[in-house]
Amino acid sequence: MNSRSLLMAATAALAFGLVAPAAQAKTASALKAPPAAPYKTVSSLVPLPDFIPGMGQLFVDPATLPAGPFLGYDHDGNLVNTTYMIPLSLMKADMHLNDLKVPAGVKVDHVDMMYNAGHPGVAEPHIHIVLWHVPAAQESRVAK
């Protein structure tokens, strides 16, 4: 499955209600960590570190698991990305990705997609769709 097909599949999962879309967070409460309720640190929900290199400190509304969105923050508590983790079992060939939510008023600079064989919280194979809110040159803010 190519990246365009994966992106279309994850959008369709959201559009068809296979994963619950999260309510958009208020801009002021999402720009700095911690975001407002119902978001919780991922590390408080599953056995993962508080800061994940390449993703940052992650927060998620537990009601939206496993897909998310997961809000990723740098070491200074600034929002840098929004990540969706879409299980391969939910993907269909005719799905479309056209409604991935990010916090209200936040722009997407670029998108990365990668396969993941599974980890605590999303044990089955899935794709990470990372909507970056910073330029690629600033991704290093969450590298370590």
Long-range contacts (C-beta under 8 A, 24 or more apart in sequence): 1-91, 3-113, 5-93, 6-86, 6-91, 6-113, 6-127, 6-129, 7-97, 7-111, 7-113, 7-129, 8-95, 8-96, 8-97, 9-86, 9-90, 9-91, 9-92, 9-93, 9-95, 9-97, 10-67, 10-84, 10-86, 10-91, 10-95, 10-97, 10-100, 10-127, 10-129, 11-95, 11-96, 11-97, 11-98, 11-99, 11-100, 12-91, 12-92, 12-94, 12-95, 12-96, 12-97, 13-67, 13-86, 13-90, 13-91, 13-95, 14-67, 14-84, 14-97, 14-99, 14-100, 15-95, 15-96, 15-98, 15-99, 16-95, 18-90, 19-64, 19-66, 19-67, 19-86, 19-90, 20-63, 20-64, 20-67, 21-64, 21-99, 21-101, 22-61, 22-63, 22-64, 22-68, 22-69, 22-101, 23-61, 24-101, 24-102, 24-103, 24-104, 25-71, 25-103, 25-104, 26-103, 26-104, 27-103, 27-104, 27-105, 27-106, 30-71, 30-79, 30-103, 30-104, 30-106, 31-78, 31-79, 31-103, 31-106, 32-73, 32-77, 32-78, 32-79, 33-57, 33-59, 33-71, 33-73, 33-77, 33-78, 33-79, 34-59, 34-77, 35-59, 35-71, 35-103, 38-62, 38-63, 39-71, 42-70, 42-121, 45-121, 46-120, 46-121, 47-120, 48-119, 48-120, 48-121, 51-75, 51-142, 53-142, 53-143, 53-144, 54-139, 54-142, 54-143, 55-81, 55-83, 55-130, 55-142, 56-80, 56-81, 56-141, 56-142, 58-83, 65-121, 65-122, 66-121, 66-122, 66-126, 69-100, 69-101, 69-102, 71-103, 72-130, 72-142, 74-141, 74-142, 75-141, 75-142, 76-141, 78-141, 79-103, 79-106, 79-133, 80-132, 80-133, 80-134, 80-138, 80-139, 80-141, 80-142, 81-130, 81-131, 81-132, 81-133, 81-134, 81-142, 82-106, 82-108, 82-130, 82-131, 82-133, 83-128, 83-129, 83-130, 83-131, 84-128, 84-129, 84-131, 85-116, 85-121, 85-122, 85-126, 85-127, 85-128, 85-129, 86-126, 86-127, 86-129, 87-122, 87-124, 87-125, 87-126, 88-124, 88-125, 88-126, 88-127, 89-124, 97-129, 100-129, 100-131, 102-131, 102-133, 106-133, 107-133, 108-132, 108-133, 109-133, 109-134, 109-135, 109-136, 110-135, 110-136
